[in-house]
Each structure stands twice: as C-alpha cells, then as structure tokens.
C-alpha cells in the first residue's frame, strides 16, 4: 500500500469519526440600504409561496411570474414584544414568507460571508434571481478546467441589492455553519427560506475545511490537510456575530434593524459540532447530520437534532438528543436520509448531464492536481462526504429525493426558530411532523415543557 493509499484510507475512517440570471461569483453590496426608490409591490410569498426554491439548481430563473404594478405591502403584525413582522407568514412551515429576499457578499469576522435579509415587498420585480456558480469554491487552477456549459450552479430565491424592509423588525439573526468540503451556500434553500419568513441570515466560507481548501491541499499531495480545521468554526462564528453587531461597512444598512438578543444557529456535520458549543450566545441550536449534545447552555432554550436514517458518515443515534440538558429538545430522523439530506449539494449537477454530481465532475476534469490524476482517488476522498446523493437529484432511491429532504428541513428548522425567536405558535406543527410527512420521518421525539 502506497503512502497516498494509506492516507486515503485513514481519511475515510476519520470522516466517519469526526466528531452560484445574476452570477454570484462577484455581486455588488447593497450600499447604505436606505431603500429610497424601492418599489412598492406584493410579496413573493404568501400562503401559496414556497414551491420554487426546494432543490432548485436550474439557474437563469427570472421573476417573471411576480405581480407588476404598485400593490400595498402586507400589514404589520406583532411577533415577540417590540418585534414587528409582516402579515402573511404561512402556517405551512415549508412555504416561503411574505418578504422577497435580498443578498450581499461581505466579510464578517475575517471570513467571506453571505447575508440574506427580508427586503421591501415588490422591490424584486424586474430583477433576476441570483445564481451561484460553484467554481467560486474551487482552487483557481481547478475552476478553469470546467467548461461554462458544464458548470453546476444553484439558483437562489433571492436577489442582489434589494432595499431592506425597515418598517418591520428588528429581525432575529440566524447563523449557518457548513461542514467538511462545504461552503457558505451549501444550504441556500434553507437560508433564503428563513429570510423570506423574517430573519437576517448569515453564513461563511470557513477556511481550512471548505471544498476549495481540501482540493487545494490534495493538489499538493496533502490529502488530509484541512480535516482538523473544524475547531476554528465556532470562534469564527462568534467573531461573525460580534462584527455584525457593530453594523458598519457593508452591513451598516442593518443598523437598528437586527436583534442580537434573538439568535438561532444551525450547523451541518462538523458545523453541527461547532454550533453545539454556542449555547451561551444562541437561543436555538440545531445540530444537523451530527450527534453532538448541548450540556452547557447559559442562554439556549431550544435544541433540535436532525439526522438521516441512512447517513453513513454521522451514524444514526439519539445519544446527542438524550444527552442534551436543554429542557426543550426535539429529535428528527429523516427516512432514507444520507449525510447531505436537506441541503443543496446533491442538486448541483452538470446541466448537460444531470446524472453527474460534483464528485463525478471532479473526476472527469481531474480536479485536485495529483490526486485527480489517480483513478477513483477523488471518489475515495470525497465520496463519503457526498453521501446521500442519488443518480438524479429527484430520484427517491436509495436516498430520499433532494427536494423532499429540503422541504422537511425547512419545516423543522423554521418551526424551531419561529417558535422561540418570533414567539410564534409553531410548536404544534413541529409535534405533527410525523403526520405531516408520513413515512419520510423515521423517528420523531420531543420533550417540550
């Protein structure tokens, strides 16, 4: 066995134990966000919203179906004490809310960060939705190898440079932390969904553990480099929230419109381990595709553990749920859910051949330098990290269809966040999760005082 083969084997074992219409390669910030000249109009959401963002990866979508002309914004209603929300947040937790979603790319806490936020209703009319190009998350040399017509993209139900809805708020803040080989938009369908329902959402590219860094290390023969960088995610998350609180620079438009006394966090895989340590600065913690418990929580009052029934990386277990000492806690197992269930990585495909996912393209175009030149080496390195992807994204075997997993994740996460951070009566909808999704929920447990 060669040294490289030994490293690949070791990495596979470590993985099981641990713990981009408008191109979004470079999007201009929203500026001062004063909203002057933002058009009045109807919302993208409402009771019938939410159908077009689940599992979207088609790109080039335009808001042509949205109503034109001036329409009065929906009424202001009260959320928690002192909090103003828009009328029309659907009781259906999978449906988008009454706000169109704006987005900017900036830097918070020293890391590249995406910010999604509730925008003025109608301000999205005539604008193109953002399309994220995954080449942004490859080393420069690898990004050049994939032809334009083969680039996996994912469309966001969001728009660049929209004015913030300042009549509502202040808005609670949600933070998402990606896992190994991820990046800030891996769960964009969750994050744009939250923003449409009345949250400011932030997510970063975490150096050392993101896809770009792992492929870059592989190109130099350092296959295992970056696998231990997850320990930096928690302090980076803290630094992001601290800088956001200053509301300066690109995020100055949020001044007086965010409420950092109401914070929710969700982390995937290694990111789940990171957010589990944020119980002193977050009110709601969602540990996802990971099994960490929360036993030290000076502030957190709600915990949710979401796992895939057939996840081969983070093996199904209720130990994290059972070991958590937060009084209000819930456990959800998604039937036929792999490690990537609920996110967008499985929906990112070669547009000319949707059977090819990111790993297939990495092998085809020999990404990762030295490693890419060795047959099946990239599959050995990244295959388990991409556990949960079917031959086609909407196949339902052997794993649950990608859009269905996203729908379930939107339901569970929105319910938990809104219950505590909007003072909303979503608890009964969460308790009815098994009835709502039937056989797609393998297990549901809760302790709700």
C-alpha positions in Angstrom: 0.0 0.0 0.0 1.4 3.4 -1.0 1.6 6.4 1.3 -1.2 8.1 -0.6 -3.4 5.0 -0.4 -2.8 4.8 3.3 -3.7 8.5 3.6 -7.0 7.9 1.7 -7.9 5.0 3.9 -7.1 7.0 7.0 -9.2 9.9 5.8 -12.2 7.7 5.1 -12.0 6.4 8.6 -11.6 9.9 10.1 -14.6 11.1 8.2 -16.8 8.6 10.0 -15.4 9.6 13.3 -15.2 13.4 13.0 -16.9 14.5 15.7 -23.8 30.4 -7.7 -29.6 35.3 -14.4 -27.2 37.1 -11.9 -23.9 35.4 -11.3 -22.9 35.2 -7.7 -19.2 34.9 -8.4 -19.0 38.6 -7.6 -22.1 40.5 -6.5 -22.0 44.2 -5.5 -23.1 45.0 -2.0 -26.4 46.8 -1.2 -24.7 50.0 -0.2 -26.3 52.1 2.6 -29.6 50.2 2.1 -31.7 53.3 2.8 -34.4 51.9 0.5 -35.0 55.2 -1.3 -36.6 54.3 -4.6 -37.5 50.8 -3.6 -40.8 49.9 -5.4 -43.9 49.1 -3.5 -45.5 45.8 -4.6 -46.8 42.5 -3.5 -44.7 39.8 -1.8 -43.1 36.8 -3.4 -44.5 34.7 -0.7 -47.9 34.4 0.9 -49.9 31.3 1.5 -49.2 29.9 -1.9 -45.4 30.5 -1.8 -42.6 28.1 -1.3 -42.8 25.9 -4.4 -39.9 27.1 -6.5 -36.9 27.0 -4.2 -36.8 23.5 -3.0 -33.9 21.7 -4.6 -33.5 24.5 -7.2 -30.4 24.1 -9.3 -31.5 25.1 -12.8 -30.1 28.7 -12.9 -31.2 31.6 -15.0 -34.6 31.9 -13.4 -36.3 35.3 -13.7 -39.1 36.7 -11.5 -41.5 36.9 -14.4 -44.3 35.4 -12.5 -44.3 38.0 -9.9 -47.0 40.7 -10.0 -46.2 44.0 -11.6 -47.5 47.4 -10.6 -47.9 49.0 -7.2 -49.6 46.9 -4.6 -49.9 47.8 -0.9 -47.4 45.9 1.3 -49.0 43.5 3.7 -49.9 44.8 7.2 -47.5 44.9 10.1 -48.3 42.5 12.9 -46.6 41.9 16.3 -44.2 39.0 16.9 -42.4 38.9 20.2 -42.7 42.0 22.3 -41.4 45.1 20.4 -40.9 43.0 17.2 -42.8 43.9 14.0 -43.5 41.2 11.4 -45.4 41.2 8.2 -48.9 39.6 8.0 -48.9 36.5 5.8 -46.2 34.3 7.2 -47.7 31.0 6.3 -48.7 28.4 8.9 -47.3 25.9 6.4 -43.7 25.9 7.5 -42.4 24.7 4.1 -43.9 27.8 2.3 -41.9 30.9 1.8 -42.9 34.0 3.7 -44.2 37.4 2.6 -40.8 39.0 2.0 -38.6 38.9 -1.1 -35.1 38.2 -0.1 -32.1 40.4 -0.7 -28.5 39.2 -0.5 -25.0 40.6 -0.3 -21.5 39.1 0.0 -19.2 40.7 2.5 -16.6 39.8 5.2 -17.5 39.3 8.8 -15.1 38.1 11.5 -12.4 37.8 8.9 -14.3 35.3 6.7 -16.2 35.7 3.4 -19.9 35.9 4.4 -23.2 35.8 2.6 -26.0 37.9 4.2 -29.7 37.2 3.3 -32.4 39.6 4.6 -36.1 40.5 4.3 -36.4 43.1 1.6 -39.1 45.7 0.7 -42.1 43.9 -0.8 -42.2 44.4 -4.6 -38.6 45.6 -4.8 -37.7 42.3 -6.6 -39.9 43.0 -9.6 -38.0 43.1 -12.8 -34.8 41.7 -11.3 -33.1 38.4 -11.9 -32.6 35.9 -9.2 -29.1 35.2 -8.1 -27.4 32.1 -9.5 -24.4 30.8 -7.5 -21.6 29.3 -9.6 -19.8 26.6 -7.7 -16.4 27.4 -9.4 -16.1 30.1 -6.8 -15.4 27.3 -4.4 -12.6 25.6 -6.3 -8.9 26.4 -6.4 -8.2 28.8 -9.3 -6.5 26.2 -11.4 -9.4 23.8 -11.0 -12.0 26.4 -11.7 -10.5 26.9 -15.2 -10.9 23.3 -16.0 -14.7 23.1 -16.1 -16.3 24.5 -19.3 -19.0 27.1 -18.8 -21.8 24.8 -20.2 -20.9 22.1 -17.7 -20.7 24.2 -14.5 -23.0 23.2 -11.7 -25.0 26.2 -10.4 -27.8 26.6 -8.0 -30.5 29.3 -8.2 -31.4 31.2 -5.1 -34.9 32.6 -4.4 -33.1 35.9 -3.7 -31.9 39.0 -5.4 -28.9 41.3 -5.2 -29.0 44.9 -4.0 -32.7 45.0 -2.7 -33.6 47.5 0.0 -34.2 46.2 3.4 -37.7 46.3 4.7 -37.3 48.8 7.5 -40.9 49.0 8.5 -40.7 45.6 10.1 -38.2 44.3 12.6 -35.9 44.3 14.3 -35.2 40.9 12.9 -33.7 38.0 14.7 -30.4 36.7 13.4 -29.7 33.2 12.2 -26.2 31.7 11.5 -25.4 28.6 9.5 -22.1 26.7 9.7 -21.2 24.3 6.9 -19.3 21.1 7.3 -16.3 19.4 5.7 -16.0 20.1 1.9 -18.8 22.6 2.2 -19.1 26.4 1.6 -21.4 29.2 2.6 -24.2 28.4 0.1 -24.5 24.7 0.5 -27.9 25.1 2.2 -29.1 28.2 0.4 -32.7 26.8 0.0 -32.9 26.7 3.8 -31.3 30.1 4.3 -33.3 32.1 1.7 -36.4 30.4 3.1 -35.7 31.6 6.6 -35.0 35.2 5.3 -38.4 35.2 3.5 -40.1 34.4 6.8 -38.5 37.3 8.7 -34.9 36.6 9.6 -31.5 38.1 8.8 -29.3 35.1 7.9 -25.5 34.8 7.7 -23.2 32.0 6.5 -19.5 32.0 5.8 -16.8 30.1 3.9 -14.8 28.6 6.7 -11.1 28.4 5.8 -9.3 25.1 6.0 -12.4 23.0 5.9 -14.2 24.2 2.8 -14.1 22.4 -0.6 -11.6 24.8 -2.1 -9.1 24.2 0.6 -9.4 20.4 0.6 -9.0 20.3 -3.2 -6.1 22.7 -3.0 -4.4 20.6 -0.4 -5.0 17.5 -2.5 -3.3 19.1 -5.5 -0.1 19.3 -3.4 -0.4 15.8 -2.1 -1.5 16.9 1.3 -4.7 14.8 1.3 -5.6 15.1 4.9 -4.9 18.8 5.3 -7.9 20.8 6.5 -9.7 17.8 8.0 -8.9 19.1 11.5 -9.8 22.7 10.8 -13.4 22.4 12.1 -12.2 23.6 15.5 -12.0 27.1 14.1 -15.6 27.3 13.0 -17.0 28.1 16.5 -14.7 31.0 17.1 -15.2 32.3 13.6 -19.0 32.1 14.2 -18.6 34.2 17.3 -16.4 36.7 15.5 -19.0 37.0 12.7 -21.8 37.8 15.2 -19.6 40.3 17.0 -18.8 42.2 13.9 -22.4 42.0 12.6 -23.4 43.7 15.9 -21.3 46.7 15.0 -23.4 47.3 11.8 -20.7 49.1 10.0 -19.4 49.0 6.4 -21.4 46.7 4.1 -23.8 45.8 6.9 -24.5 49.4 8.1 -27.9 49.1 6.4 -28.9 46.7 9.2 -28.3 49.3 12.0 -31.2 49.3 14.4 -32.9 46.6 12.4 -31.4 43.4 13.8 -32.0 41.9 17.3 -29.0 40.0 18.6 -30.9 39.2 21.8 -32.6 36.7 19.5 -30.2 34.3 17.8 -30.5 30.9 16.2 -27.8 28.7 14.9 -27.7 25.6 12.7 -24.6 23.6 11.7 -24.2 20.6 9.3 -21.8 17.8 10.2 -18.6 19.3 11.5 -20.6 22.6 11.6 -23.0 20.8 13.9 -20.2 20.2 16.4 -19.3 23.9 16.2 -22.8 25.3 16.9 -23.2 22.9 19.8 -20.7 25.0 21.7 -22.6 28.3 21.1 -25.2 27.8 23.9 -24.0 30.9 25.6 -24.8 33.2 22.6 -27.7 31.5 20.9 -31.3 30.8 21.9 -32.0 28.0 19.4 -29.4 25.4 18.4 -30.0 22.9 15.5 -27.4 20.2 15.2 -27.8 18.6 11.8 -26.1 15.4 10.4 -24.1 15.2 13.6 -24.8 13.9 17.0 -23.4 16.4 19.5 -25.3 17.1 22.6 -25.5 20.5 24.3 -24.8 20.3 28.0 -23.5 23.8 28.7 -26.1 26.4 27.6 -26.3 29.6 29.6 -28.7 31.1 27.1 -30.1 28.4 24.7 -33.6 27.3 25.4 -34.3 25.1 22.4 -32.4 22.2 20.8 -33.1 20.2 17.7 -31.1 17.2 16.4 -31.8 16.3 12.8 -30.2 13.1 11.4 -30.5 11.0 8.3 -31.7 7.4 8.8 -29.1 6.0 6.4 -26.3 8.5 6.9 -23.0 6.6 6.6 -20.9 9.4 8.0 -22.8 10.5 11.1 -24.4 7.3 12.1 -28.0 7.5 13.3 -28.1 7.8 17.1 -30.3 9.5 19.7 -27.4 9.9 22.0 -26.9 13.7 21.3 -30.6 14.3 21.9 -30.7 12.2 25.1 -27.6 13.8 26.5 -28.7 17.4 25.9 -29.7 19.2 29.1 -31.7 22.0 27.4 -35.3 21.5 28.7 -37.0 21.9 25.3 -35.5 19.5 22.8 -36.5 17.5 19.7 -35.1 14.7 17.6 -35.9 14.1 13.9 -34.7 11.2 11.8 -35.4 11.6 8.1 -36.1 8.3 6.4 -33.7 7.3 3.6 -31.7 10.5 4.5 -28.0 10.5 3.8 -25.4 12.8 5.1 -26.4 15.7 2.7 -30.1 15.4 3.2 -31.8 18.8 3.5 -29.1 20.8 1.6 -28.2 21.8 -1.9 -25.0 19.9 -2.7 -26.9 17.0 -4.2 -28.8 19.3 -6.5 -25.7 20.8 -8.0 -25.3 19.0 -11.3 -23.8 19.2 -14.8 -26.6 21.0 -16.7 -25.9 18.9 -19.8 -26.0 15.6 -17.9 -27.9 15.8 -14.6 -26.6 12.4 -13.6 -23.2 13.9 -12.9 -22.8 15.4 -9.5 -19.8 17.4 -8.1 -17.7 14.3 -7.5 -18.3 13.0 -11.0 -17.2 16.3 -12.5 -14.2 16.4 -10.2 -13.1 13.0 -11.6 -14.0 13.9 -15.2 -11.9 17.1 -15.2 -9.2 15.8 -12.9 -9.6 18.4 -10.2 -7.2 18.2 -7.3 -4.0 18.1 -9.3 -2.0 15.0 -8.3 -5.0 13.3 -6.7 -7.2 13.9 -9.7 -4.8 12.0 -11.9 -5.2 8.8 -9.9 -8.3 6.8 -11.0 -11.1 6.7 -8.3 -8.9 8.7 -5.8 -11.3 11.7 -5.7 -14.3 9.3 -5.2 -12.4 7.7 -2.3 -11.6 11.1 -0.8 -15.0 12.9 -1.2 -17.4 10.1 -1.9 -18.5 9.5 1.7 -18.7 13.3 2.3 -21.3 13.4 -0.5 -23.3 10.5 0.9 -27.0 11.0 0.2 -26.9 11.9 -3.5 -29.0 9.7 -5.9 -28.1 9.2 -9.6 -30.6 12.0 -10.3 -31.4 14.6 -7.7 -35.1 13.8 -7.7 -34.7 10.1 -7.7 -36.1 8.6 -4.5 -33.9 5.6 -4.2 -31.7 4.7 -2.5 -32.0 8.1 -0.7 -34.9 10.4 -0.2 -35.4 12.9 -3.1 -33.4 16.1 -2.7 -36.4 18.5 -2.8 -38.3 16.4 -0.2 -35.3 16.5 2.2 -35.1 20.3 1.8 -38.8 20.6 2.4 -38.5 18.6 5.7 -35.5 20.6 6.8 -37.3 23.9 6.1 -40.3 22.7 8.1 -38.3 21.6 11.1 -35.8 24.5 11.2 -38.4 27.2 10.5 -40.7 25.8 13.2 -38.0 25.7 15.8 -36.6 29.2 15.0 -40.0 30.9 14.8 -41.3 29.3 18.0 -38.6 31.0 20.1 -37.4 34.0 18.0 -40.8 35.1 16.7 -42.8 33.9 19.7 -44.9 32.0 17.2 -47.2 29.1 17.9 -45.4 26.7 15.7 -44.8 24.0 18.3 -47.9 22.1 17.4 -46.8 22.0 13.7 -43.5 20.5 14.9 -45.2 17.9 17.0 -47.2 16.9 14.0 -44.1 16.4 11.8 -44.6 12.6 11.6 -48.2 13.1 10.4 -47.2 15.9 8.0 -44.5 13.9 6.3 -45.7 10.3 6.9 -43.2 7.6 6.1 -40.5 10.1 5.3 -40.0 10.6 9.0 -38.3 7.6 10.5 -38.4 8.8 14.1 -39.6 11.9 16.0 -39.1 12.5 19.7 -39.6 15.6 21.8 -39.6 16.9 25.3 -41.5 20.2 25.5 -42.2 21.5 29.0 
